[in-house]
Amino acid sequence: MLATALSALRIAFRSVMRSKLRALLTILGILIGVAAVVIVTALGTGVQDKVVKSIQSLGSNTILIISRPAQRSGARGKAGVGGRMTEADGQAILREATSVAAVVPMVSAPAQVVFGDRNTSTAVIGTTRDYLKVRSYELERGEMWTETDERLKTKVCVMGATTAANLFGSVDPVGQIVRIGKYPFRVVGTLERKGQSLGGEDPDDRLLMPVGSFRARVLHLPAGRVWLLMASATDVDTTARAEAQIRAILLQRHNITDEDDPDFVIHTQAEFMQLQEQIFGTLQLLLVGIAVVSLVVGGIGVMNIMLVSVTERTREIGIRMAIGAREGDIMIQFLIEALVLCSLGGLSGTVVGLAAIQAMVVSLGWNMILPPQALIAALATSATIGVVFGFFPARRAARLDPIEALHHE
């Protein structure tokens, strides 16, 4: 059996070398399919890793409590204005929720920031000192404003890396005066760069200031009113308990019963992670399915070429049968030839796919990893296609009548 397989392997390679262009075109179909599977799988892991990091950049164990309008006396307020979220709600959550480590209020608006003859449009955020803790930001230069600045609504701000670069270039922003609207603000610090998020938002293009300063000088809002509270659970395992505690506290403070429509909505990091896993699981299956279709198309090409090869070598098959070759020997010969074509295509596709992955890693800067099991599956699939699509031509060759085959021209 082994001698028969080795002999068939030699014949297969001679056949491939004899019709190089035809073999190359056949291999190309399998190459494209395997390369597609390899690239799609690695791209899926790269995108998923990018999304996970983007979600994690929200901060550790983050819980978002978003104000929203609720039905009250037949009227519904405008989003972001009709809600009743206040800083006092955040203080109550921090005081009463045992599973919450920190809470910060947030209000924001786009604004033009001016320094000298330069200006840039950025997101101006009113918040408190704990914003850095909840959002996992670090200061690169300077310092955060003080509690006194928050109480007195001092005109101070902390800049993200992108905003600082747009306004100051290589000049140290700390201590400089910028203008927002008609008010001068002193820059007391800058944030370390986080990098671009997957959705296109730049987490470094922002300017932070005390929430009281924001309400007094950027966007006039009722005293204490906020649009969003960001909380941080004490641990990843206590996030669900923290969410339940926050919900209970707010329902009580806002006098909301079971029949009422809550004027807030809560989202956790775990929800975002679960959602992205579902989305990318479905998307990756879809993309791999498309790549597998291209492999099947390549397999049909292999079957077509093998049928042509059987027709061209009918006389050769008749001679082999006449000198003692059995049906099994002929079938193995053509099966191995199909397997050789598909294996060469699979190996070539793997090399091309890995090269494409490295090129994308360099150009996109993503962490794209090809799981070993995906690589093995791609190569095994290409070999399986060789056997499956080579079976019919091999069976047809094995069942040729020796007499008729010898008379074939």
N, C-alpha and C positions, 0 to 999 in steps of 0.2 A: 504493500500500500504506500509506504513511504517512498519507495523507488518510483512508483507511478506518479506520485505527487511532484517529486523533484523533476522528473522528466517533463511533466506537464508545465512546470514552472519555467524550464528552459525554453520550451516551445512557445510559451506565452510571451516571454521577453523577446524572442526572435520575431514573433509576429508583430509586437509593438514597434520594434526597431525597423521592420520592413515597411510599415505604413506609418511613418512618424507624424505626418501632418494630421492624418485622420485620428491617430491615437491622441495627439495633442488637443485637438478640438473636443474629443470625447472627455479627456481628463479635465478640460476647462470647465465643463458643466458641473462636475463634482467639486472642483476647486472653488467655484463661486459659492456653491451651497455651503460647503464646510466653512469657508472664510466668513460667510454671512452669519452662521451659527456662532462662531467664535467671537466675532466682533459684537454682535447683538448681546451675547451673554456678558461680555466684559463691560460693554457700554451700560448695560442694566445695572451692574454692580457699582459702576462709577457714579451714575446718576443717583442711585439710591444712597450711596455714601455721602454725596453732596447734599441731598435733601435732609438726611439725618443730621448732618453738621449744621445745616441752616436752621433746623428745628431746635437743635441743642443750643444754638447761638441766642435763642430767646432768654436763656438763663437756666440755671439748675432747678429742676422740679417746679417750673413756673406754672402758675394758675392765672388765667386772664378772667377778670370779672368786668364785663362790658355793660355799660348803661344802655338801655333801650327804652323807647316809648311803650307805655302799657295802657290798656283800655281803662279809662277812668271816666265815669259819668257820660259814657257815649262818645267821648272825644279821644283822639289819639294824637299825641304830640309829635313833633318832628324828631327824627333820629338824632341822638347826641344832645338834644336840648330838652326833650320831654322827659328824659330819665331823671331820677332823683338821687343819683350817686353823689356822695360827698366825701371829703377828707375824713369827716367824723366816722363814716362807715368803715374806712380803712383802719382808723385808730381802734374802733370797737372790735374789728376782726383780730387785730394784733393782740389786743388785750384779752379776748375771750377764747380764741381758737388755739388750743394747745398744740395743734399740729402745724401751725403757721409760724415760720421763722421771721418773715419780713413782709411788709406791705408798702407799696408806693402808689401815690396817685399820679395820673397822667392826663394832661390836656395838650393838644398840639395844633399847630397851624403852619402852613408854608409862609415864609417871610423872606424879604430881601435884606441881606446883611451887608453893610458897607464898611470898608476900611480904606481910607485915602481915596485913590482913584479906582479902586477895585470894588466889585460887588458880586455877590453870588446868592442864588435862591436856594434855600435849604429848609429842612423841617425843624421848626423851633418847638421844643418840648418843655412844658412846665412840669416839674416833678420835685422829688425830695432827694436828700443825700443818699438814701438807701437804693436809689435807682441802679447804681453801679453794682451793688451786691446782688440784687434780683436779676439783672440782665447780664451778669458775669462780665462786666467791663472792667478794665484796669486803666489807671491814669498813666500817661506817658510822661507828661511834664506838669509842673505846678501842683495844685491841690484842689480838692473839692471845696465848695463854699461851706460856710459854717451854719450852725443852727441859728445864730444871731441874724445871719443874712436872710434866712427863711422867715424869721419873725418880723424883721423890718422891711421885707420885700426889697432888698438891696438890688441894685442894677449890676449883677455879676453873671457870668456864664462860663460854661465849659464846652469846648468844641470837639467834634469828631475829627478824625484825621483828614478826611477828604475836604471838609469845610475849611479847616485850617490851611491846607495846602492851596486851595482855590483862592483864599484871601491873602495869605501871607507868604506863600512860596517857601523859601528857605529861612525866612525871618522867624524868630521865636515869638509865638503869639502871646505867651504869658505876660501879663502886665499891659498889653495893648488895649486901646479903646476902639470898639466897633459901634456902629449905629444900626439900630433896628427901629424902623419907623422914624420917629423924632427923638428917640431916647438913646443916650450913650450907655453902653455896657462895657464893663471891664472884664477881660478874659483872665480867669484865674487858673485854668488848667486845660489840658488837651488829653483826649482818650487814645489808648493804643488801638492800632488798626485791627479790625476784625476780618475784613475781606468781603468780596461781593457775595451776596446770597444768590441761591438758585433762581428765585423769582425775579431777579434783576434789581431788587432794592439794594441800595448801598447803606449798610448799617453804620458806616462811618460818615455819611453825609447828614449830620444833624448838629443841633446846638441845644444844650441843656441850660435851663435856668430855674431858680426857685419858682414853685407853682404860684405863689402869691405875686411875684414880679410879673409872671406871664399874664395873670388875670388883670393886673393893674395897668400893664403897658403894651401888651401885644394883642390880646383878645379879651374884651371886657365880658366877664361872666359873673353870675351871682356868687356871693362870697361862699367859699368852700366847695363849690360845684366842680365835679370832675367828670370826665367821660369814660374813664377806664381806671380800674385798680389792678395792679399787678402784684400777686402774692407769690411767695416762695415757701414751699412745704419744708418741714424740718428734715425730711429724707424722702427718697424716691418711693419707699414703701408706705409712707404716710400720706401720699398725695391724695388718694381717694378719701381718706378720713378728713383731710384738710378741706377738700371740696365740700363734703357733707356739712362740716362745721360752718364754713363760710355761707353756704346756702341757708342753713337754719338761722344764723345770726341776721342775715339781710332780710329774710322773710319776716322775722320778728320786728326788726327795726323799721321796716317799711309797711308794717301792718298788712301784710299780704296773706290772705287765707288760701286754702286749697282750691277754691273756686275762682280766685283772681288770677289774672295774667301777670306773671312776675315782670318787674321793670328792669331786669338784669338777666344776663346769660353768662354761664361759666364754661370756659374751655380749659382743658389741661394739656400739658405736653404729651401725655400718654395718648390722648385722643388723636393728636396730630400724627404721632408715630404710627398708631394703628391704621389710620386712614391712608398714610403714604405706603404702608406695607401692602394694603389691599390693592391700591391703585397700581403700584409697581409690580406686584405679583401678576395681576391681570395683564398689564401692558407687556411684561416680559414673555408671558405665555403666548400672547398674540404675535410678538415679534419673532420668537423662536418658531412659531407655527409657520409664519411667512418664509423664514429661512429654510425650514424643512420642506416646504413646497418646492423651493428651488432645488433642493437635493433630489426630490422625486423627479423633477423635470430632467435633471442630470442623469438619473437612473434610467429614464425612458430613452435618453440619448445613447446610453451604454447598450441597452437592449437592441436598439435599432442598428447600431454599429456591429454588434455581435451577430445579428441575423444576416447582415450583409457579409460578414466574415464567413459565416457558415455556408452561404451560397457560393462565395468565391472559392472556398476550399472543399467543395463537395467531392471532387476527384481525390484530393489528398485523404479525406475521411474514408472513401471507398478503399483506397490502397491500404490504409492502416487496418481496416476491418478484414481485408483479404489476407493479410499476413498475421492475423491472430488477435487484433485489438478487440476487446469486448465493449459492450454498450457503456458499461461503467467507466472504462478508460477514456472513451470519447467524451462522456459527460464531464468527468473530472478535468479534462484538458480545457474545455471551453469555460467551465465554471472558474477555474483558476485564472484563465485569461481575463475574464470579467472582473474577478477579484483584484488582479494586478492593476488593471486600469483604474478601478475605484480607489484602491489603496494609494496609488500614486497621486490621484486627485485629492484624496483626503490629507495626505502629508503635505502636498503643495499648498492646499487651502489653509492648513494650520500655520504654515510658515508665513503666508501672506497675511492671515488674520492677526498673528502675533506682531508682525511688522506694523500693521495698521494701528493696532492698539498702542504700541510704543509711540507712534507718530501723534496719536490723539492725546496721549498722556503729556507729551512735550508741548503740544499746541494749546490744549485746554487746561492743563495743570490739574487734572482730576486724578484721583486715586483709583485707577481701573485695574481690577484683579480678575483674572480668568481662573475660576475654580478648577482644580485638577479633574474632578469628576465630569465637568462640562467638556473638557478637552478629550477625555477618554470616550465620553458618549458620542462626540462628533466623529472621532475616528472609527468607533465601533459601528456607528450608523452608516458611514461611507462603505465599510466592509460588508455590512448587511445588505446594503443596496446592490453591491456587486453580486452577492449570492442570489438575492431575490430576482433582480432584473436579468441576471445571467442564466437563471435556471431554464427559462423557456427556450432560448436559443440553444443551450447545451442539450436539453432534452430532444429538441428537433434534430440536432446533429447526431445524437446517439441513436435515433430511430430511423436514420436513413437506410434504405435498402442498399446493401453493398454492390449488387449487380448494377442497379440504376446509377449509383454514385460513380462507378468506374466508367460508365458510358457518358458521364456528364462532361461537357466541354466548357 
